[in-house]
Amino acid sequence: MPEAQVFLTRHLPVGLEQLQQVANVEVWTERQPPPYDVLLKKVKAIDGLLCLLTDRIDEQLMAAGNLKVISQVAVGYDNIDVAAATARRIPVGHTPDVLTDATADFTWALLMAAARRVVEADRFTRKGLWRTWEPDLLLGPNITGATLGIVGFGRIGQAVARRAKGFDMRILYASTYQWEPELENSLGVEFVPLEQLLQESDFVTLHTPGGDDTYHLFSDRQFDLMKPEAILINTARGTVVDTDSLYRALANGKIAAAAVDVTEPEPIPNDSPLLTLDNLIITPHIGSASRQTRSKMAKMAIANLIAGLRGDRLPYCVNPEIYQ
């Protein structure tokens, strides 16, 4: 039997057989994340931890055990105290550059569903309210030829822009810095201040990282700048948008609609007033949920975990400075 002990905070679609060849594997089988006190207990007896964004991996947790490696099944790692891990010489792995296309595709699914009121139309039909063809029934805006504002212009934002070209859209982007002219020209995008983007865009889609710098980047002031017919899409982080401000903007007609794959908190509480709104689509953080993408993420996370258990350099390492 392998001597290494690992704990997985969720079941993965692939890769367990490979991992079981090098470690004794325990998998948390509940749908809800393991409580923090459970993690504190588990970490005392394991060498490797495979976790998700919903797991709090802080200094206290690391101090409770002797981890050789932390491997996250996600691109982001806001939930992990990377500085504490680095101080303890614990490599932290993640799964970058794998979910760009899946998330960009899903962004467009939400954008088109919100624009053409697909979810509303489905509910309308299921309620038996479809009686005849009506000229003014469930009208929405054109997408082709509209102005798209992309907030955050990393890999996913750029992938969204490439898709927007097929709809002959005017594409604006706001970012912490302006990209080189060659990229802008190839994608047909224009760099503008956030305020101008909000004022001129028919659709605004968010692709910023989480963290203090983007916390509640969208609140009352930003919604006040947007067109009343504008639609907001968020497949980034729930913390980027102030929940109360979003509710007010949708309920009071500051913007026409929104579609979000992320909320603050997650999951969204069952008594959230957002759930009462017909002009809001909410999905359960499934932006990367294609079979191919989730399988690749699992394989990358397993590769990181195995490398860390063996003392090898992680192929996808957040804190490579520990190897210096």
C-alpha positions in Angstrom: 0.0 0.0 0.0 1.3 3.5 -0.7 2.5 5.4 2.3 1.4 8.9 1.3 -2.0 10.1 2.5 -4.2 12.5 0.6 -7.6 14.1 1.1 -9.9 15.3 -1.7 -12.6 17.7 -0.7 -14.7 16.6 -3.7 -15.0 13.7 -6.0 -13.3 14.2 -9.4 -14.6 13.0 -12.7 -11.2 11.4 -13.7 -7.8 10.6 -12.3 -8.4 8.8 -9.1 -6.9 5.5 -10.4 -3.6 7.2 -11.2 -3.6 8.9 -7.8 -4.4 5.7 -5.9 -1.2 4.2 -7.3 0.9 6.6 -5.3 -1.2 7.5 -2.3 -4.0 6.3 0.0 -6.9 8.5 -1.1 -9.8 9.7 1.0 -12.6 11.5 -0.8 -15.2 13.7 0.8 -18.5 12.4 -0.7 -21.0 14.9 0.5 -22.4 17.6 -1.9 -21.6 20.3 0.6 -17.9 21.3 1.2 -16.3 19.7 4.3 -16.7 22.0 7.3 -13.5 23.8 8.4 -13.3 21.8 11.6 -13.3 18.6 9.5 -10.4 20.0 7.4 -8.5 20.8 10.5 -8.9 17.2 11.7 -8.0 15.7 8.3 -4.9 17.8 7.7 -3.2 16.4 10.8 -2.8 13.0 9.0 -2.3 13.8 5.4 0.6 14.7 3.1 -1.4 16.2 0.2 -4.7 18.2 0.0 -6.8 18.6 -3.1 -9.3 21.4 -2.7 -11.7 23.8 -4.4 -12.5 27.5 -4.2 -15.1 26.8 -1.6 -12.5 25.5 0.9 -10.8 27.9 3.3 -7.1 27.0 3.3 -5.5 29.4 5.7 -2.4 29.6 7.9 -4.2 28.0 10.9 -5.0 25.0 8.7 -1.5 24.6 7.4 -0.1 24.9 10.9 -2.3 22.0 12.1 -0.5 19.5 9.8 2.6 18.8 7.7 1.4 19.2 4.2 3.7 18.5 1.3 1.4 20.0 -1.3 -1.9 21.8 -1.8 -3.5 21.3 -5.2 -6.5 23.4 -6.2 -9.0 22.4 -8.9 -9.5 26.0 -10.2 -7.6 28.8 -11.9 -8.1 31.2 -9.0 -6.9 30.7 -5.5 -8.4 33.5 -3.4 -9.3 30.9 -0.8 -5.7 29.9 -0.1 -3.3 31.9 2.0 -0.5 31.5 -0.6 1.9 33.6 1.5 1.5 31.3 4.4 2.1 28.3 2.2 5.2 29.8 0.7 6.6 30.6 4.2 6.1 26.9 5.0 7.7 25.8 1.7 4.4 24.2 0.6 3.9 24.3 -3.1 0.4 25.4 -4.2 -1.0 24.1 -7.5 -3.8 25.3 -9.7 -5.3 24.6 -13.1 -4.6 27.6 -15.4 -5.3 28.2 -19.1 -7.8 25.4 -19.3 -11.3 26.9 -18.8 -10.9 30.0 -21.1 -13.1 28.7 -24.0 -15.6 27.0 -21.8 -16.2 30.1 -19.8 -16.2 32.4 -22.8 -18.8 30.1 -24.5 -20.9 30.1 -21.3 -20.7 33.9 -21.2 -22.3 34.0 -24.6 -24.9 31.5 -23.5 -25.9 33.8 -20.7 -25.7 37.0 -22.8 -27.9 35.5 -25.5 -30.4 34.0 -23.0 -30.7 37.3 -21.2 -31.1 39.4 -24.4 -33.7 37.1 -25.9 -35.4 36.3 -22.6 -35.0 32.6 -23.0 -35.6 31.6 -19.4 -38.6 33.9 -19.1 -40.0 32.5 -22.3 -39.6 28.9 -21.1 -41.4 29.7 -17.8 -44.1 31.5 -19.8 -44.7 28.5 -21.9 -44.6 26.0 -19.1 -47.3 28.0 -17.2 -49.6 27.6 -20.2 -49.6 31.3 -21.0 -48.7 30.9 -24.7 -52.0 31.4 -26.5 -51.0 32.8 -29.9 -48.2 34.7 -31.8 -48.1 38.2 -30.5 -46.0 41.1 -32.1 -44.9 42.5 -28.7 -44.4 39.3 -26.7 -41.1 39.0 -24.8 -39.2 41.5 -26.8 -35.5 41.8 -26.4 -32.6 43.7 -28.0 -30.5 42.9 -31.0 -27.1 41.4 -30.3 -25.7 41.9 -33.8 -24.3 45.4 -34.2 -24.7 46.2 -30.5 -21.9 47.6 -28.3 -20.2 45.1 -25.9 -18.2 46.3 -22.9 -15.7 43.9 -21.5 -14.4 44.6 -18.0 -11.2 42.8 -17.5 -9.3 41.7 -20.6 -7.3 38.7 -19.7 -7.6 35.4 -21.5 -11.3 35.0 -21.0 -12.1 38.6 -21.8 -10.2 38.3 -25.0 -11.9 35.0 -25.9 -15.3 36.8 -25.4 -14.1 39.5 -27.8 -13.2 37.0 -30.5 -16.7 35.7 -30.3 -18.2 39.2 -30.4 -16.5 39.8 -33.8 -18.8 37.3 -35.3 -21.8 39.4 -34.3 -20.3 42.6 -35.8 -20.3 44.3 -32.4 -18.5 47.4 -31.4 -16.2 46.1 -28.6 -14.9 48.3 -25.8 -12.7 47.0 -23.0 -11.6 48.4 -19.6 -8.6 47.0 -17.9 -5.8 47.9 -15.5 -3.7 48.6 -18.5 -4.0 49.0 -22.3 -2.9 46.1 -24.4 -0.5 46.4 -27.4 -2.0 47.8 -30.6 -1.4 44.5 -32.5 -3.8 42.6 -30.1 -6.3 45.4 -30.2 -6.4 45.5 -34.0 -6.6 41.8 -34.3 -9.6 41.6 -32.0 -11.2 44.9 -33.1 -11.4 46.3 -29.6 -11.1 49.8 -28.2 -9.5 50.6 -24.8 -11.7 53.1 -22.8 -12.1 54.2 -19.2 -14.7 52.2 -17.2 -17.1 55.1 -17.0 -17.2 55.5 -20.7 -17.6 51.8 -21.2 -20.6 51.7 -18.9 -22.2 54.7 -20.5 -21.9 53.4 -24.1 -22.3 49.6 -23.8 -25.5 47.7 -24.5 -24.0 44.6 -22.9 -21.4 44.7 -20.1 -19.6 41.4 -19.2 -17.3 41.0 -16.3 -14.0 39.0 -16.4 -11.9 40.5 -13.6 -10.2 38.4 -10.8 -11.6 38.5 -7.3 -9.9 40.1 -4.3 -9.7 43.4 -2.6 -9.0 45.4 -5.8 -12.2 44.4 -7.4 -14.5 44.0 -4.4 -17.8 45.6 -5.2 -16.4 47.1 -8.3 -20.0 47.3 -9.4 -22.3 49.1 -7.0 -24.9 51.9 -7.3 -22.6 54.4 -9.0 -21.7 52.0 -11.8 -25.3 50.9 -12.4 -26.3 54.6 -12.5 -23.9 55.1 -15.4 -25.3 52.2 -17.5 -28.0 52.5 -20.1 -31.5 51.6 -18.8 -31.7 49.0 -21.7 -28.2 47.5 -20.8 -27.6 43.9 -19.7 -25.0 42.8 -17.3 -23.2 39.4 -17.4 -21.0 38.1 -14.6 -19.0 34.9 -15.0 -16.1 36.3 -12.9 -16.5 36.4 -9.1 -19.6 37.2 -7.1 -17.8 39.7 -5.0 -17.2 41.9 -8.0 -20.9 43.0 -7.8 -22.6 44.4 -4.8 -25.7 42.2 -4.4 -27.9 44.9 -2.9 -27.0 47.3 -5.7 -27.7 44.7 -8.3 -31.1 44.1 -6.9 -31.9 47.8 -6.8 -30.7 48.3 -10.4 -32.9 45.4 -11.7 -35.9 46.2 -9.6 -35.9 49.9 -10.3 -35.1 49.7 -14.1 -31.6 51.1 -13.8 -30.6 48.3 -16.2 -32.8 46.0 -18.2 -31.5 42.6 -17.2 -28.6 40.6 -15.8 -27.3 37.0 -16.0 -24.8 35.8 -13.4 -23.0 32.5 -12.9 -21.5 33.7 -9.6 -23.0 35.3 -6.5 -22.1 36.7 -3.1 -22.3 34.5 -1.1 -22.3 31.1 -2.9 -24.6 29.4 -3.1 -27.1 32.2 -3.1 -29.4 32.0 -0.1 -32.9 30.7 -0.8 -34.4 33.9 0.7 -32.4 36.3 -1.5 -34.5 39.0 -3.1 -32.6 38.4 -6.3 -34.6 35.2 -6.7 -37.8 37.1 -7.0 -36.7 39.0 -10.2 -37.8 37.9 -13.6 -35.1 39.9 -15.4 -32.3 38.0 -13.7 -30.8 34.6 -14.7 -28.8 32.9 -12.0 -26.8 29.7 -12.7 -24.8 27.7 -10.1 -21.2 28.6 -11.0 -21.0 26.3 -14.1 -19.0 28.5 -16.4 -16.3 25.8 -16.9 -18.8 22.9 -16.7 -18.1 21.2 -20.0 -17.1 17.5 -19.7 -13.8 18.1 -21.5 -12.8 21.1 -19.4 -13.7 19.6 -16.0 -11.8 16.4 -16.9 -8.7 18.3 -17.9 -8.9 20.4 -14.7 -9.0 17.2 -12.7 -6.1 15.7 -14.5 -4.0 18.9 -14.0 -4.9 18.9 -10.3 -3.9 15.3 -9.9 -0.6 15.9 -11.7 0.2 18.7 -9.3 -0.7 16.6 -6.3 1.4 13.6 -7.4 4.4 15.9 -8.2 4.2 17.4 -4.8 4.0 14.1 -3.0 7.1 13.0 -4.9 9.0 16.1 -4.1 9.0 17.2 -7.8 8.3 20.6 -9.1 4.6 21.2 -9.7 3.7 21.5 -13.4 1.2 24.3 -12.6 2.5 26.1 -9.5 1.2 29.3 -8.0 4.3 30.0 -5.8 7.3 28.8 -7.8 9.6 30.9 -5.7 9.7 28.1 -3.1 12.0 26.2 -5.6 14.6 28.9 -5.6 
